[in-house]
Amino acid sequence: MRKTRKSLLLLVSLIMILATVLAGCGGSKSAETPAPTPTPPASEGAEKTDPPPAEENDGKWVLGEKPLNFSIYSHYNDIDFPKWESTPLGKYLAEKQVTLEVIAANGAAQQKLSSMMASDSLPDVIWGGRNDPDVERLYKEGKLVAFDPYLDKYPNLKTWMTDLDLLRHDDGKIYMFPNWYSSNPFGNAGYVVNKKIYEELGSPKLETTDDLYAYLVKVKEKYGDSIIPFEPARGEERQGLGVLYTAFGEGASYTNLNANLLSVPKDGKLTSLLMDPVFREAQKYIAKLYREKLISQDTFSQTKDMVLEKVMAGRVAVHASSSPLEMADPAHREMIKEDPNSGYFVIKPIHKPGLDQSKVYPGTYTSFGWNAAYITTAAEDPEAVFAFLDWMTGPEGMNVQFFGPEGGNWQGFDENGQPNFTENYNPEEVAKIAADNTAVQIVGNTSYIDPSKYKYMAQLPFEEQDWTVRYQQTITWPSQLNVTEFNNIDPDPESDLGVVKTSVNELFLEIYAKSVMAKSDEEVDKILDQGNKDLMSLGYQDLLDYRTEKWQANLAKMK
């Protein structure tokens, strides 16, 4: 599924990746999606077409027909947009009379937005988390524009998303434009393995939790402290430890450990995570790895930069996280420059012996992808802004962002609506275009662009395909679990239950860390038993009941 991109490190890592997609979700079934009119490839004489005259557009906004200028603000402490015109997409749009004025938070997002609200100087577009509490204040004050009047007129969002109703607010209207929505599985959660170390140890079977334990022991015996057997990234975010949890139960969801769920669905109710047998078995396994120093001992204190340094240097035997490819891809490319037999490869999900591997999901995704764009009442022409966002997630917009303007690497569409790649297709140029546009991809359509990207790769031998794309297609995407039904089930952060949630999350992290560092299986049980009692005393059961009600309402909408 794709909450990353929340640090400069992640952006840097993404820029280094040739074809990484920020994973987001939404979309409708391909059978229901009308493809653009097929056009022959450039070699057959096809020509680009200019936008039709205004009178032929029935009053609709069309890219390039008239100027569009609006401001956009990134509501994150650690993500500010670059100058729009410094990117390939920005330069292209400038030629089409579209310019965006970026507003930076400069590390103080909450203060910045509060200041703009107080001075009534809101940006035209706010880009931030779905149902962000700060943006929710704007909704309550009537400062957001509803998209419902535009959905049929500019139909990409409506066409490609099956769970559109789950975006609706309490008043039944839609105010957010999801980023990287998808109707298909996507995501990078899983395991990557150091190829050289693996081969030096005889390329043993790595399928079950028993296999993994035996392998990590061999790594420690041979390499000592010079190599970290299992690198789970940041423990406080669960990351690779959460991935290990999924190995112990068919259908066990990585999202169960997230702060916005922190529970296990059972018989139509959300129940305590700490009392779940699968969670307890996983914690005992993880604690054993930690006790035997087979896991990074600083997992609860290390930074992302520290993790990246170890992965880049090849000092880890196995790396697991919610998105290990983002670090392993650039590391792989650097490592094989010096030693073609080194680098990393991705393995299928580790699972407990006896479980069906096809029912084990190391990661999750939602139809809504990652975050969202909101149009405020400050926008002079909200319809044009929405139309532009819709264009960005349509076939033309997506292809421009990833392959450049039509007429270069691509020309027209095939019968499936995917781009026709020309004889001038340049993989290096395409990779640079996609990477350079990453920081300004404010809305994206995963359902459309992923098959389009793989269309070219599929023609190449497996070993010549882009490292990330080939493993996404063959391993990570098929092994992600859809958890769209758990969208937006949290209480208002300013409500009594919102306060309970904060307290529960803080205490859970303490309990979780203690259980990982437990000295025995018995101690794990003792810590979790007491931890559950302590959470209940804070109001955990009330939170579970509230989330159950919201979850069931989501299921009703989806039916």
C-alpha positions in Angstrom: 0.0 0.0 0.0 2.1 3.4 0.0 2.6 6.4 4.1 5.8 7.1 3.2 7.1 10.0 1.2 7.0 11.7 4.5 10.7 12.6 4.6 13.4 14.0 2.5 15.1 10.6 2.6 12.2 9.0 0.9 12.1 11.6 -1.8 15.8 11.2 -2.4 15.4 7.4 -2.5 12.6 7.7 -5.0 14.6 10.0 -7.3 17.3 7.3 -7.4 14.8 4.7 -8.4 14.3 4.3 -12.2 10.7 3.4 -12.2 9.3 3.5 -8.7 5.7 4.4 -8.2 4.4 6.0 -5.2 1.7 3.7 -4.4 -1.7 4.8 -4.2 -5.1 3.4 -4.9 -8.5 3.8 -6.5 -9.8 2.9 -9.9 -12.5 0.8 -11.4 -12.5 -2.6 -13.1 -10.7 -2.4 -16.4 -13.7 -4.0 -18.2 -15.7 -0.9 -17.3 -13.0 1.6 -18.3 -13.4 3.1 -21.7 -10.0 3.3 -23.5 -8.9 6.3 -25.4 -9.5 6.0 -29.2 -6.7 3.8 -30.6 -4.2 5.6 -32.8 -1.4 4.2 -34.8 2.2 4.6 -33.6 4.4 7.4 -34.9 6.1 5.1 -37.4 2.7 4.7 -39.1 2.3 8.4 -39.6 0.1 9.5 -36.7 0.2 13.1 -35.8 -0.5 15.0 -32.5 -3.8 16.8 -32.4 -4.4 20.2 -30.9 -7.3 20.7 -28.5 -10.7 21.2 -30.3 -12.2 24.6 -30.5 -14.0 25.9 -27.4 -17.4 25.6 -29.0 -16.8 21.9 -29.4 -16.1 21.4 -25.7 -19.5 22.2 -24.4 -18.0 24.7 -21.9 -15.6 22.1 -20.5 -12.1 23.1 -19.5 -9.5 21.7 -21.9 -5.7 21.7 -21.3 -4.0 24.4 -23.4 -7.2 26.2 -24.4 -6.9 29.0 -21.9 -4.6 30.0 -19.0 -5.0 28.4 -15.6 -3.1 29.6 -12.6 -3.6 28.4 -9.0 -1.7 28.1 -5.8 -1.0 24.8 -4.1 0.3 24.1 -0.5 1.9 20.9 0.8 0.5 20.3 4.3 3.5 18.3 5.5 6.4 19.3 7.8 8.9 17.4 5.7 7.6 17.7 2.1 7.7 21.0 0.2 7.2 21.2 -3.5 10.1 22.3 -5.7 9.5 25.2 -8.1 7.0 23.8 -10.5 8.7 24.9 -13.7 11.9 23.1 -12.6 10.3 19.8 -13.4 9.6 18.2 -16.8 5.9 18.2 -16.1 6.0 21.9 -15.0 7.8 22.9 -18.2 5.3 21.1 -20.3 2.3 22.6 -18.5 3.8 26.1 -18.8 3.6 25.6 -22.6 0.0 24.7 -22.1 -0.7 27.9 -20.1 -0.9 26.1 -16.8 1.2 27.5 -13.9 1.1 26.5 -10.3 2.3 28.7 -7.4 3.8 26.5 -4.7 3.5 27.5 -1.0 5.9 25.9 1.5 5.3 24.9 5.1 9.0 25.0 5.8 8.8 22.4 8.5 5.8 24.0 10.3 2.7 22.7 8.5 0.2 23.1 11.3 1.3 26.6 12.1 1.4 27.6 8.4 -2.2 26.4 7.7 -3.5 28.0 10.9 -1.9 31.2 9.9 -3.5 31.1 6.5 -6.9 30.3 8.0 -6.6 33.1 10.5 -5.7 35.7 7.8 -8.3 34.3 5.3 -5.5 33.7 2.7 -6.0 30.1 1.9 -4.3 28.5 -1.0 -6.4 27.3 -3.9 -5.3 23.6 -3.3 -4.2 21.9 -0.2 -2.3 18.6 -0.6 -2.1 16.4 2.5 -3.4 13.4 4.3 -6.8 12.0 3.7 -9.2 13.2 6.5 -6.4 15.2 7.9 -7.6 16.8 11.2 -6.4 20.3 10.1 -8.2 20.0 6.8 -11.3 18.7 8.6 -11.5 22.1 10.3 -11.8 23.7 6.9 -14.6 21.4 6.0 -16.5 22.3 9.2 -16.0 26.0 8.3 -17.4 25.5 4.8 -14.0 26.3 3.2 -13.7 23.3 0.9 -15.3 22.8 -2.5 -17.4 19.7 -3.2 -16.5 17.8 -6.4 -19.9 16.3 -7.1 -21.0 18.8 -9.8 -17.8 17.9 -11.8 -17.6 14.1 -11.6 -19.6 13.4 -14.7 -18.2 16.3 -16.7 -14.6 15.2 -16.1 -15.0 11.5 -15.6 -11.5 10.0 -14.9 -11.9 9.8 -11.2 -15.4 8.4 -11.4 -14.4 6.0 -14.1 -11.3 4.5 -12.5 -12.5 4.3 -8.9 -14.8 1.6 -7.7 -15.1 2.7 -4.0 -15.9 6.4 -4.7 -18.7 6.5 -2.1 -16.2 5.8 0.7 -14.7 9.2 -0.1 -18.0 11.0 0.8 -18.1 13.1 3.9 -20.9 13.3 6.5 -23.0 15.5 4.2 -22.8 12.9 1.4 -20.4 15.0 -0.8 -16.8 14.4 -2.0 -14.2 16.9 -1.1 -10.9 15.1 -1.7 -9.1 13.9 -4.8 -7.2 10.8 -3.9 -3.6 10.4 -5.0 -2.5 7.1 -6.6 -5.9 5.5 -6.5 -6.2 2.0 -7.8 -8.6 -0.9 -8.4 -5.7 -3.3 -8.6 -3.3 -4.6 -5.9 -0.1 -2.6 -5.5 2.5 -1.9 -2.9 6.1 -2.9 -2.1 5.9 -4.5 1.3 7.9 -7.7 1.6 11.4 -9.1 1.9 14.7 -8.4 -0.1 17.7 -10.7 0.2 21.4 -9.9 -0.2 22.4 -12.0 -3.2 26.1 -12.4 -2.5 25.6 -13.5 1.1 22.8 -15.8 0.0 24.9 -17.6 -2.6 27.9 -17.8 -0.2 25.7 -19.6 2.2 24.6 -22.1 -0.5 21.4 -20.5 -1.7 19.2 -22.3 0.9 15.4 -22.5 0.7 13.8 -19.4 2.1 10.0 -20.0 2.3 8.9 -20.6 5.8 9.6 -18.9 9.2 11.7 -22.0 10.1 13.7 -21.5 6.9 14.2 -17.8 7.7 15.4 -18.5 11.3 17.9 -21.1 10.2 19.2 -18.8 7.5 19.6 -15.9 9.9 21.5 -18.1 12.3 23.9 -19.1 9.5 24.4 -15.5 8.6 25.4 -14.6 12.2 27.7 -17.6 12.5 29.6 -16.8 9.3 29.7 -13.0 9.3 29.4 -12.0 13.0 28.7 -8.4 13.7 29.8 -7.2 10.3 26.4 -8.2 8.8 22.9 -7.7 10.2 21.0 -10.9 9.7 17.5 -9.2 9.6 17.0 -5.5 9.1 13.4 -4.5 9.9 13.8 -0.8 9.5 12.1 1.4 12.2 10.5 -0.7 14.9 8.4 2.1 16.2 6.6 2.2 12.9 6.4 -1.7 13.0 7.7 -1.9 9.4 9.6 -5.2 9.0 8.4 -6.5 12.3 4.9 -6.0 11.0 5.8 -7.9 7.9 6.9 -10.8 10.0 3.6 -10.7 11.9 1.8 -11.4 8.6 3.8 -14.7 8.2 1.9 -16.3 11.0 -1.7 -16.1 9.8 -3.6 -16.5 6.5 -5.1 -13.2 5.9 -3.3 -11.5 8.8 -3.1 -7.9 7.8 -0.1 -5.6 8.2 -2.7 -2.8 8.8 -3.9 -4.5 12.0 -0.8 -3.0 13.6 -1.4 0.6 12.3 -2.3 3.3 14.7 -5.6 3.9 12.8 -6.8 0.3 13.3 -4.8 -1.5 16.1 -7.2 -4.4 16.2 -8.1 -7.7 14.5 -11.5 -8.3 12.7 -13.3 -11.3 14.2 -17.0 -12.3 13.8 -18.0 -8.8 12.6 -16.2 -6.9 15.3 -12.8 -5.3 15.8 -11.1 -7.1 18.7 -8.0 -6.4 20.8 -4.8 -6.9 18.9 -2.9 -8.0 22.0 -5.2 -10.9 22.7 -5.0 -12.2 19.1 -3.3 -15.7 19.0 -1.6 -14.9 15.7 -0.1 -11.7 17.0 1.2 -13.4 20.1 2.8 -16.2 18.2 4.5 -13.7 15.9 5.7 -11.6 18.9 7.3 -14.7 20.4 9.1 -15.5 17.2 10.3 -11.8 16.8 11.4 -11.7 20.5 13.5 -14.9 19.9 15.2 -13.3 16.9 15.8 -10.1 18.9 17.3 -12.1 21.9 19.6 -14.0 19.7 20.7 -10.7 18.0 19.4 -11.8 14.6 17.5 -8.5 14.4 18.9 -4.9 14.5 19.3 -4.1 18.2 18.6 -0.4 17.5 15.4 -1.0 15.5 13.4 1.2 17.9 15.9 4.1 17.9 17.4 4.2 14.4 16.5 6.8 11.8 15.7 6.1 8.1 19.1 7.5 7.2 20.8 4.9 9.3 18.7 2.1 7.7 19.5 3.4 4.2 23.2 3.5 5.0 23.2 -0.1 6.0 21.2 -1.3 3.0 23.3 0.8 0.6 26.5 -0.7 2.0 25.3 -4.3 1.7 25.6 -4.9 5.4 22.2 -6.6 5.7 21.4 -10.2 4.8 17.6 -9.8 4.7 15.7 -6.5 4.8 11.9 -6.3 5.3 9.7 -3.3 5.6 6.5 -1.7 4.2 8.5 -0.7 1.2 12.0 -2.3 1.1 12.3 -1.8 -2.7 12.7 1.9 -2.2 16.1 1.4 -0.4 17.1 -1.9 -2.1 16.7 -0.6 -5.7 19.3 2.1 -5.5 21.5 -0.1 -3.4 21.3 -2.9 -5.9 22.3 -0.6 -8.7 25.3 0.7 -6.9 26.4 -2.7 -5.7 26.4 -4.4 -9.1 28.6 -1.6 -10.5 31.5 -3.0 -8.5 30.4 -6.7 -8.4 27.9 -7.9 -11.0 27.2 -10.9 -8.7 26.1 -8.8 -5.8 23.0 -6.7 -5.2 19.6 -7.7 -3.9 16.6 -9.8 -5.0 13.0 -10.1 -3.7 11.5 -13.3 -2.3 7.9 -14.5 -2.0 6.2 -13.9 1.4 7.7 -15.9 4.3 5.0 -18.0 6.0 4.6 -20.3 8.9 4.9 -24.0 7.9 1.5 -25.4 7.0 0.0 -22.1 5.9 -1.0 -21.4 2.3 1.6 -19.0 1.0 -0.9 -17.5 -1.5 -3.0 -16.4 1.5 -0.2 -14.6 3.3 0.0 -10.9 2.6 3.1 -8.9 3.9 1.5 -5.6 2.9 -1.7 -3.9 2.3 -3.3 -1.3 -0.1 -6.4 0.7 -0.3 -8.4 2.0 -3.4 -7.5 5.5 -2.3 -3.8 5.2 -2.4 -1.8 7.6 -0.3 -3.0 11.1 0.3 -5.3 13.6 -1.4 -5.8 17.1 -2.9 -8.5 19.5 -1.6 -9.8 22.6 -3.4 -10.6 25.5 -1.2 -13.2 28.2 -1.7 -10.3 30.6 -2.4 -10.0 29.1 -5.9 -11.2 31.5 -8.5 -12.2 28.7 -10.9 -12.6 25.5 -8.9 -14.1 23.6 -11.9 -11.0 24.3 -13.9 -8.8 23.2 -11.0 -10.7 20.0 -10.7 -10.6 19.4 -14.4 -6.8 19.8 -14.3 -6.5 17.3 -11.5 -8.7 14.9 -13.4 -6.6 15.4 -16.5 -3.5 14.5 -14.5 -4.9 11.1 -13.7 -6.3 10.4 -17.2 -4.3 8.6 -19.9 -2.7 11.7 -21.4 -1.7 13.2 -18.0 -0.3 10.0 -16.7 1.7 9.3 -19.8 3.1 12.8 -19.9 4.3 12.5 -16.3 6.0 9.1 -16.9 7.1 9.1 -20.5 7.2 12.8 -21.5 5.1 14.7 -24.0 3.4 12.8 -26.8 5.5 12.5 -29.9 8.7 11.5 -28.2 8.7 8.2 -26.4 5.1 7.5 -27.1 2.5 8.4 -29.7 -1.2 7.7 -29.4 -2.9 4.7 -27.8 -3.5 1.1 -28.5 -6.8 -0.8 -28.3 -6.4 -1.1 -24.5 -5.8 2.6 -24.0 -2.2 2.1 -23.2 0.5 4.3 -25.0 2.1 3.2 -28.3 5.8 3.4 -27.6 7.8 4.7 -30.6 11.0 3.5 -32.1 12.7 6.4 -30.3 11.7 5.1 -26.8 14.7 5.8 -24.5 14.6 3.9 -21.2 17.1 6.1 -19.6 15.2 9.3 -20.6 11.9 7.8 -19.4 13.5 6.8 -16.0 14.8 10.4 -15.6 11.4 12.0 -16.6 9.5 9.8 -14.1 12.0 10.4 -11.3 12.2 14.2 -11.9 8.4 14.4 -11.8 8.0 12.4 -8.6 7.9 15.5 -6.3 5.0 17.1 -8.2 2.8 14.1 -8.8 0.0 15.5 -6.7 -2.6 13.0 -8.0 -2.1 9.8 -9.8 -4.0 6.8 -11.2 -2.2 3.6 -10.4 -4.7 1.4 -12.2 -3.8 3.1 -15.5 -0.1 3.8 -15.3 1.2 0.5 -13.9 0.1 -1.6 -16.8 1.4 1.1 -19.2 4.8 1.1 -17.6 5.0 -2.6 -17.7 4.0 -2.8 -21.3 7.5 -1.9 -22.5 9.2 -3.9 -19.8 7.3 -7.0 -20.7 9.1 -7.1 -24.0 12.5 -7.5 -22.4 14.1 -10.6 -20.8 13.5 -10.8 -17.1 17.0 -9.8 -16.2 16.9 -6.7 -18.4 13.7 -5.4 -16.9 13.8 -2.6 -14.5 14.7 -4.1 -11.1 11.8 -2.6 -9.2 9.2 -3.0 -11.9 9.9 -6.7 -12.5 9.6 -7.6 -8.8 6.5 -5.4 -8.3 4.9 -7.3 -11.2 5.9 -10.8 -10.1 6.0 -10.7 -6.3 5.1 -7.6 -4.3 1.9 -6.4 -6.0 0.2 -9.8 -6.1 0.9 -10.3 -2.4 -0.8 -7.2 -1.0 -4.1 -7.2 0.8 -7.0 -4.8 0.1 -8.0 -3.0 3.3 -10.1 -0.2 1.8 -12.9 -1.2 4.1 -11.0 0.2 7.0 -10.7 3.7 5.6 -11.7 6.6 7.8 -12.8 4.8 10.9 -11.1 7.1 13.4 -12.8 9.5 15.8 -12.5 13.2 15.6 -9.0 14.0 17.1 -10.5 16.7 19.3 -13.3 14.5 20.7 -13.0 12.4 23.9 -12.4 9.3 21.9 -9.8 11.1 19.9 -7.9 11.8 23.1 -8.3 8.1 24.0 -6.8 7.1 20.7 -3.7 9.2 21.3 -3.2 7.7 24.7 -3.8 4.1 23.4 -1.3 4.5 20.6 1.4 5.9 22.9 1.0 3.0 25.4 0.7 0.4 22.7 4.1 1.4 21.4 5.6 0.9 24.8 4.0 -2.5 25.2 5.0 -3.5 21.7 8.7 -2.6 22.2 8.7 -4.5 25.6 7.3 -7.6 24.0 9.9 -7.6 21.2 12.7 -7.4 23.9 11.2 -10.0 26.1 13.5 -12.7 27.5 11.2 -15.6 27.0 7.9 -16.7 25.5 6.3 -16.6 29.0 7.4 -13.0 29.4 5.8 -12.1 26.1 2.5 -13.4 27.3 2.9 -11.6 30.6 3.7 -8.3 28.9 0.7 -8.6 26.5 -1.7 -9.7 29.2 -0.9 -6.7 31.4 -0.7 -4.4 28.4 -4.2 -5.4 27.4 -5.5 -4.5 30.8 -3.7 -1.2 30.8 -5.1 -0.3 27.3 -8.6 -1.2 28.4 -8.3 1.1 31.4 -7.6 3.9 29.0 -10.8 3.3 27.0 -9.4 0.9 24.3 -12.7 -1.1 24.2 -14.7 2.1 23.5 -12.3 2.9 20.7 -12.8 -0.7 19.3 -16.6 -0.3 19.5 -16.5 3.0 17.7 -14.2 1.7 14.9 -16.4 -1.4 14.5 -19.4 0.7 13.9 -17.6 2.8 11.3 -16.1 -0.3 9.7 -19.5 -1.9 9.3 -20.9 1.3 7.8 -18.1 1.2 5.2 -18.9 -2.5 4.4 -22.5 -1.5 3.9 -21.5 1.3 1.4 -19.3 -1.1 -0.5 -22.1 -3.6 -0.9 
